[in-house]
């Protein structure tokens, strides 16, 4: 059974930091590109950052220089978020994508940045 479980969300003051984690199970982790998406109330879900099987990273312009995506060899994907802003407030979702097999989503974790 495929599962992506996010953790690490919470309430933080503007300028603070959070580290999100995504634990994957039921997939061959090394065969999937991983990503973080977010959705704020009333807005479309958007890509925050992703990382390929080979480790190449990509970031939304709004988070470049503040967020860092990484993955380990086992099953975990991380999003280090620094210098958080109120506009970063959203539900953050972990994503796993294989061109051959398909795409999976986690249930999301809430990040709230107060001013």
C-alpha positions in Angstrom: 0.0 0.0 0.0 1.4 3.4 -1.0 1.7 6.0 1.7 3.2 9.4 1.9 3.1 10.8 5.4 4.0 14.5 6.0 5.0 15.9 9.3 6.7 19.0 10.8 4.0 21.6 10.1 2.9 24.0 12.7 2.6 27.6 13.7 5.6 29.9 13.4 6.3 33.6 13.6 7.4 35.5 10.5 11.1 35.1 10.0 11.2 31.7 11.7 11.9 28.3 10.3 10.3 24.9 9.9 11.4 21.6 8.5 8.9 19.4 6.8 9.4 15.6 6.4 7.7 13.1 4.1 8.0 9.4 4.7 7.3 7.2 1.8 6.3 3.6 1.9 4.9 1.1 -0.6 7.0 2.5 -3.5 10.5 2.0 -4.8 11.6 5.3 -3.5 14.7 5.6 -5.7 12.5 5.4 -8.8 10.4 8.5 -8.0 10.9 12.2 -8.3 9.8 13.9 -5.1 8.2 17.2 -4.6 6.5 19.6 -2.2 3.4 21.5 -3.2 1.2 23.9 -1.3 -2.3 25.2 -1.4 -3.5 28.3 0.4 -7.2 29.0 1.0 -9.0 30.0 -2.2 -5.9 29.4 -4.3 -4.7 26.7 -6.7 -2.2 24.1 -5.6 1.3 25.2 -6.6 4.7 23.6 -6.9 7.1 24.7 -4.1 10.1 22.5 -4.9 11.0 19.2 -6.4 13.9 16.9 -6.6 14.7 14.4 -9.3 15.9 10.8 -8.9 19.4 12.1 -9.7 19.1 14.9 -7.1 18.6 17.9 -9.2 16.4 20.5 -7.5 13.9 23.1 -8.7 12.1 25.9 -6.8 9.3 28.3 -7.2 10.6 31.8 -7.6 8.8 32.8 -4.4 10.8 30.5 -2.2 14.3 30.5 -3.9 17.0 31.3 -1.4 14.7 30.5 1.5 13.6 26.8 1.1 15.7 23.7 0.5 14.5 20.3 -0.7 16.5 17.2 0.0 16.1 13.4 0.0 17.9 10.6 1.6 18.5 7.1 0.3 15.9 5.3 2.3 12.5 6.9 2.1 12.5 10.5 3.3 12.1 13.8 1.6 12.6 17.1 3.5 11.7 20.7 3.0 13.8 23.1 5.1 11.9 26.4 5.2 13.7 29.5 6.5 12.8 33.2 6.6 9.1 32.3 6.6 6.5 34.9 5.6 2.8 35.1 6.2 2.2 34.4 2.5 3.8 31.0 3.0 0.8 29.9 5.0 -0.8 26.9 3.3 -1.3 23.2 3.5 1.9 21.6 2.2 1.7 18.3 0.3 4.3 15.7 -0.5 4.3 14.3 -4.0 5.9 11.2 -5.5 6.0 10.9 -9.3 7.1 8.0 -11.6 6.6 8.4 -15.3 6.2 4.6 -15.6 3.9 4.0 -12.6 2.1 7.1 -11.6 1.8 9.9 -9.1 0.9 9.8 -5.3 0.0 12.5 -2.8 0.2 12.8 0.9 -2.6 14.1 3.1 -0.9 17.4 3.8 0.4 19.3 6.8 -0.6 22.8 7.8 2.0 25.6 7.9 0.8 28.8 9.4 3.1 31.9 9.6 2.0 34.7 11.8 3.0 38.3 11.6 
